[in-house]
Amino acid sequence: MLAKLVRQLPDDDGLFFEPKWDGFRCVVFRDGDDVELGSRNERPLTRYFPELVEALRRQLPPRVVVDGEVVIVGPGGLDFDALTQRIHPAASRVRLLAERTPASFVAFDLLAVDDRDLRREPYAHRRSELETALASVRPPVHLTPVTTDRALAADWFLRFEGAGLDGVVAKPGDLPYREGERVMLKVKHERTADCVVAGFRWHKDSGVGSLLLGLFDDGGALHHVGVASGFSVARRGELTDELAPLREGALDAHPWRHWAEQQGAAARMPGAQSRWNAGKDLSWEALRVERVCEVAYDHLQGDRFRHATSFRRWRPDRDPASCTYGQLDTPVPAELSTVFAAGR
């Protein structure tokens, strides 16, 4: 069951609010000693989180299906980068990372328990049964906080962001579990930033598919911070024409020239191989560092935008050198223990 994006916290009657976790969506199946973890797209996750398999085997009821999120807690909150490192073909590497950066599982829905299929039950009933089934769990297994108090949910929306959570999810209390449908509501943080446009990637069909964004640090180095994408067919063609003059001689003095010369060699560089799709073409075209655009983003993961940003407008009034990290709004860190404690 999925969620659709809304811009304001809804105030309808009968809603339950939960923090929106930033990790891997995961459905856990336990049948006795057998424990399987599956992704939102039904890809197996079991082999990547051996420490969770053991914890879930010890703590979950003998026969159960639980929907939730796999997360990794780092010094600054939830660490999605550390989570992606787990998708590795070498079992030895996975075991090493399981020891160094252990994962947690946060449960937020109960689909079945014993021989009972609960998917057609209303969410309020499923939540009550979830609390009963997971009453005795301990870290690394957690029960997500929930409230029917909109004011408290609004407080969570602001306060928990510093822990790496990226919004609030609202679920009607009478909602059955409807697979594949966007029937929940999610409210996510959105801010804007002015970024240098230092390159682009072609769309597989036609035109400019995404813009490569950069920000300068205090030492004057231009960092690749993410992409702006989601353009219509017509807009992709327009961008192709708009950016054409900036392609001429772009690599002569480009700050990312060494990346272009070894595309795919480093994980965070434009042109690096995708961790999720090894066959995906992430080659890129350089542009002279002369254009600035305003983009909307939800939050940062370290020094990069966590998700693709949304292009808002060109900023011809901005000097590229003025596009620095100093403009970004960084939330005050919050202890994840506070969030986990709320779940108990």
C-alpha positions as CSV (number, residue, x, y, z in Angstrom):
1,M,0.0,0.0,0.0
2,L,1.4,3.3,-1.1
3,A,1.0,7.0,-0.3
4,K,0.3,10.0,-2.5
5,L,1.9,13.4,-1.8
6,V,0.0,16.3,-0.4
7,R,1.4,19.7,0.6
8,Q,-0.4,20.2,3.9
9,L,-1.1,18.1,6.9
10,P,-4.7,16.9,6.4
11,D,-7.3,17.7,9.0
12,D,-10.0,15.1,8.1
13,D,-11.7,13.2,11.0
14,G,-10.5,9.7,11.8
15,L,-6.9,10.0,10.6
16,F,-3.9,8.3,12.2
17,F,-0.5,10.0,11.8
18,E,2.9,8.3,11.7
19,P,6.4,9.6,11.1
20,K,7.6,9.0,7.5
21,W,10.7,6.8,7.7
22,D,13.5,7.2,5.2
23,G,14.8,3.7,4.5
24,F,13.9,0.5,2.5
25,R,10.2,-0.4,2.5
26,C,10.1,-4.0,3.6
27,V,7.5,-6.7,4.2
28,V,8.6,-9.3,6.7
29,F,7.2,-12.9,6.5
30,R,7.9,-15.2,9.4
31,D,6.7,-18.8,9.5
32,G,8.4,-20.6,12.4
33,D,12.2,-20.5,11.8
34,D,11.7,-19.2,8.2
35,V,12.1,-15.4,7.9
36,E,11.9,-13.6,4.6
37,L,12.3,-9.9,3.9
38,G,10.9,-8.5,0.7
39,S,11.1,-5.0,-0.9
40,R,8.3,-2.9,-2.1
41,N,9.0,-4.2,-5.6
42,E,9.0,-7.8,-4.3
43,R,12.8,-8.1,-4.6
44,P,14.4,-10.3,-1.9
45,L,16.2,-8.4,0.9
46,T,16.9,-11.2,3.3
47,R,20.5,-11.8,2.4
48,Y,21.5,-8.2,2.9
49,F,20.3,-7.9,6.5
50,P,21.4,-11.0,8.4
51,E,21.3,-9.3,11.8
52,L,17.7,-8.4,11.3
53,V,16.7,-11.9,10.3
54,E,17.9,-13.2,13.6
55,A,16.3,-10.4,15.6
56,L,13.0,-10.9,13.8
57,R,13.1,-14.6,14.3
58,R,13.5,-14.1,18.1
59,Q,10.9,-11.4,18.6
60,L,8.0,-11.7,16.1
61,P,5.1,-14.0,16.6
62,P,5.7,-17.5,15.0
63,R,3.4,-16.9,12.0
64,V,3.1,-13.2,10.9
65,V,3.4,-10.8,8.0
66,V,4.5,-7.3,9.0
67,D,4.9,-4.2,6.8
68,G,7.6,-1.7,7.8
69,E,10.9,0.0,7.0
70,V,14.5,-1.1,7.3
71,V,16.7,1.8,8.4
72,I,20.2,2.4,9.6
73,V,20.9,4.9,12.4
74,G,24.1,6.9,12.0
75,P,25.6,9.7,14.1
76,G,23.5,12.4,12.4
77,G,20.2,10.4,12.2
78,L,19.0,8.0,9.6
79,D,21.7,7.1,7.1
80,F,20.4,6.1,3.7
81,D,23.8,6.0,2.2
82,A,24.9,3.3,4.6
83,L,21.7,1.4,3.8
84,T,22.5,1.4,0.1
85,Q,25.9,0.0,0.8
86,R,24.2,-3.2,1.9
87,I,23.1,-4.1,-1.6
88,H,26.3,-5.8,-2.4
89,P,26.9,-9.2,-4.1
90,A,29.6,-10.3,-1.7
91,A,28.3,-12.1,1.5
92,S,31.5,-11.3,3.3
93,R,31.0,-7.6,2.7
94,V,27.4,-7.7,3.8
95,R,28.4,-9.5,7.1
96,L,31.1,-6.9,7.7
97,L,28.7,-4.0,7.2
98,A,26.1,-5.7,9.4
99,E,28.6,-5.6,12.2
100,R,29.8,-2.0,11.6
101,T,26.5,-0.4,10.7
102,P,23.7,-2.6,12.0
103,A,20.2,-2.0,10.6
104,S,16.8,-1.7,12.5
105,F,13.3,-2.6,11.4
106,V,10.4,-0.3,12.1
107,A,7.0,-1.9,11.9
108,F,3.9,0.1,11.0
109,D,1.3,-2.3,9.7
110,L,0.1,-5.9,10.3
111,L,-1.1,-7.9,7.3
112,A,-1.5,-11.3,8.9
113,V,-1.1,-13.1,12.2
114,D,-1.4,-16.8,12.9
115,D,-3.8,-18.0,10.2
116,R,-5.8,-14.7,10.0
117,D,-5.5,-12.4,6.9
118,L,-6.0,-8.9,8.3
119,R,-5.7,-7.0,5.0
120,R,-9.5,-6.3,4.8
121,E,-9.6,-5.1,8.4
122,P,-9.6,-1.4,9.0
123,Y,-6.3,0.2,9.8
124,A,-7.4,1.1,13.3
125,H,-8.0,-2.6,14.0
126,R,-4.7,-3.6,12.4
127,R,-2.8,-1.1,14.5
128,S,-4.3,-2.4,17.7
129,E,-3.3,-5.9,16.7
130,L,0.1,-4.8,15.7
131,E,0.7,-3.2,19.2
132,T,-0.4,-6.5,20.8
133,A,1.8,-8.6,18.5
134,L,4.9,-6.4,19.0
135,A,4.3,-5.5,22.7
136,S,7.6,-7.0,23.8
137,V,9.9,-6.1,20.9
138,R,13.3,-4.5,21.6
139,P,15.9,-2.9,19.4
140,P,16.7,-3.5,16.6
141,V,12.9,-4.1,16.1
142,H,10.7,-1.1,16.8
143,L,7.0,-0.1,16.6
144,T,6.5,3.2,14.8
145,P,4.8,6.0,16.8
146,V,1.2,6.8,15.9
147,T,-1.2,9.6,17.0
148,T,-4.7,10.8,16.1
149,D,-3.7,14.3,17.4
150,R,-3.1,16.5,14.4
151,A,-1.2,19.1,16.6
152,L,1.2,16.4,17.8
153,A,1.7,15.2,14.2
154,A,2.5,18.8,13.2
155,D,5.1,18.9,16.0
156,W,6.6,15.6,14.7
157,F,6.7,17.0,11.2
158,L,9.0,19.8,12.5
159,R,10.9,18.1,15.3
160,F,11.7,14.7,13.9
161,E,13.2,16.0,10.7
162,G,16.6,16.5,12.4
163,A,16.6,12.7,13.0
164,G,16.5,12.1,9.3
165,L,12.7,11.4,8.9
166,D,11.3,13.2,5.9
167,G,7.7,13.9,6.8
168,V,4.4,12.5,8.2
169,V,2.1,9.8,6.8
170,A,-1.7,10.0,7.4
171,K,-3.9,6.9,7.3
172,P,-7.7,6.8,7.6
173,G,-8.7,4.6,10.5
174,D,-11.2,2.7,8.4
175,L,-8.7,2.0,5.5
176,P,-8.2,-1.6,4.5
177,Y,-4.8,-2.7,3.2
178,R,-5.0,-2.0,-0.5
179,E,-1.9,-3.3,-2.3
180,G,-0.4,-1.2,-5.0
181,E,-2.8,1.8,-4.5
182,R,-1.8,5.3,-3.3
183,V,-4.5,5.6,-0.7
184,M,-2.4,6.9,2.2
185,L,-1.3,10.5,2.4
186,K,2.3,11.8,2.9
187,V,3.4,15.3,3.7
188,K,7.1,15.9,3.0
189,H,9.4,18.8,3.7
190,E,10.1,21.1,0.8
191,R,12.6,23.9,0.5
192,T,14.3,25.7,-2.4
193,A,17.9,26.2,-3.3
194,D,19.8,28.0,-6.1
195,C,22.2,25.6,-7.8
196,V,24.8,25.7,-10.5
197,V,23.9,23.6,-13.6
198,A,27.1,21.9,-14.5
199,G,25.9,19.2,-16.8
200,F,23.0,17.1,-17.9
201,R,22.0,13.6,-18.9
202,W,20.1,12.7,-22.1
203,H,16.7,11.2,-21.7
204,K,16.4,7.7,-23.2
205,D,13.7,8.9,-25.6
206,S,14.7,12.4,-26.5
207,G,16.0,15.7,-25.1
208,V,17.5,16.6,-21.8
209,G,16.4,14.1,-19.1
210,S,18.0,15.6,-16.0
211,L,20.2,18.5,-14.9
212,L,23.3,17.9,-12.8
213,L,23.4,20.3,-9.9
214,G,26.4,21.7,-8.0
215,L,27.1,23.8,-4.9
216,F,30.4,25.4,-3.9
217,D,31.9,24.8,-0.5
218,D,33.9,27.3,1.6
219,G,37.1,26.4,-0.3
220,G,35.6,27.1,-3.7
221,A,35.2,23.5,-4.8
222,L,32.1,22.6,-6.8
223,H,30.3,19.5,-5.4
224,H,27.8,17.4,-7.3
225,V,24.7,17.5,-5.0
226,G,22.0,15.9,-7.1
227,V,19.8,16.2,-10.2
228,A,16.7,18.0,-11.3
229,S,14.4,15.7,-13.4
230,G,10.8,15.0,-14.2
231,F,10.6,17.2,-17.3
232,S,7.8,16.8,-19.9
233,V,8.6,15.8,-23.5
234,A,8.1,19.4,-24.6
235,R,10.3,20.8,-21.8
236,R,13.1,18.3,-22.6
237,G,13.2,19.6,-26.1
238,E,13.3,23.2,-24.9
239,L,16.1,22.5,-22.5
240,T,18.1,20.9,-25.3
241,D,18.0,24.1,-27.3
242,E,18.5,26.3,-24.2
243,L,21.6,24.5,-23.1
244,A,23.2,23.9,-26.5
245,P,25.4,27.0,-26.4
246,L,26.9,26.0,-23.0
247,R,28.2,22.6,-24.4
248,E,30.8,24.3,-26.6
249,G,34.2,24.0,-24.9
250,A,32.6,23.0,-21.6
251,L,35.3,20.6,-20.5
252,D,38.2,22.9,-21.1
253,A,38.1,24.4,-17.6
254,H,35.3,22.3,-16.1
255,P,35.7,21.6,-12.3
256,W,34.5,18.0,-12.9
257,R,36.7,17.4,-15.9
258,H,38.5,14.5,-14.2
259,W,35.2,12.7,-13.6
260,A,34.3,13.0,-17.3
261,E,37.6,11.4,-18.2
262,Q,36.9,8.4,-16.0
263,Q,33.1,8.1,-16.1
264,G,31.8,5.4,-13.8
265,A,35.0,5.2,-11.7
266,A,33.6,6.7,-8.5
267,A,30.4,6.1,-6.7
268,R,29.3,9.8,-6.1
269,M,30.5,11.2,-9.4
270,P,28.2,12.0,-12.4
271,G,28.4,9.0,-14.7
272,A,28.9,6.5,-11.9
273,Q,27.3,3.0,-12.2
274,S,23.9,2.8,-10.6
275,R,23.8,0.6,-7.5
276,W,20.2,-0.4,-8.4
277,N,20.5,-1.0,-12.1
278,A,23.9,-1.9,-13.4
279,G,22.8,-1.6,-17.0
280,K,21.5,2.0,-16.6
281,D,23.3,4.6,-18.7
282,L,24.5,7.4,-16.3
283,S,26.9,9.0,-18.7
284,W,26.6,12.8,-18.8
285,E,27.4,15.9,-20.8
286,A,29.3,18.8,-19.3
287,L,28.1,22.4,-19.5
288,R,30.1,25.6,-18.9
289,V,29.5,26.6,-15.4
290,E,27.5,29.8,-16.2
291,R,23.8,29.0,-15.4
292,V,21.9,28.9,-12.1
293,C,18.5,27.4,-11.5
294,E,16.2,27.3,-8.5
295,V,15.1,23.8,-7.4
296,A,12.8,22.5,-4.8
297,Y,14.1,19.7,-2.5
298,D,12.9,17.9,0.6
299,H,16.0,17.2,2.6
300,L,19.7,16.5,2.6
301,Q,21.5,13.2,3.1
302,G,25.0,14.4,4.1
303,D,26.1,16.9,1.5
304,R,23.7,15.9,-1.2
305,F,20.0,16.1,-1.9
306,R,18.4,12.9,-0.8
307,H,15.9,12.7,-3.7
308,A,15.8,14.2,-7.2
309,T,14.8,17.8,-7.0
310,S,12.1,19.7,-9.0
311,F,13.2,22.5,-11.3
312,R,11.4,25.7,-10.5
313,R,13.0,28.4,-12.7
314,W,16.2,29.8,-14.1
315,R,18.0,32.5,-12.0
316,P,19.8,34.8,-14.4
317,D,20.2,37.3,-11.6
318,R,22.5,34.9,-9.6
319,D,26.2,34.5,-10.0
320,P,27.2,30.8,-10.0
321,A,29.9,31.5,-7.4
322,S,27.1,32.6,-5.0
323,C,25.6,29.1,-5.0
324,T,27.0,27.7,-1.8
325,Y,26.0,25.3,0.9
326,G,25.4,28.3,3.2
327,Q,22.0,29.0,1.7
328,L,20.6,25.6,2.7
329,D,18.3,25.2,5.6
330,T,19.6,22.5,7.9
331,P,17.2,21.1,10.5
332,V,18.4,20.9,14.1
333,P,19.4,17.3,14.9
334,A,17.0,15.3,17.0
335,E,17.8,12.1,18.8
336,L,16.3,9.0,17.1
337,S,15.8,7.5,20.6
338,T,13.1,10.1,21.1
339,V,11.3,8.8,18.0
340,F,11.7,5.2,18.9
341,A,10.6,5.9,22.5
342,A,7.4,7.5,21.1
343,G,6.6,4.1,19.5
344,R,6.6,2.4,22.8
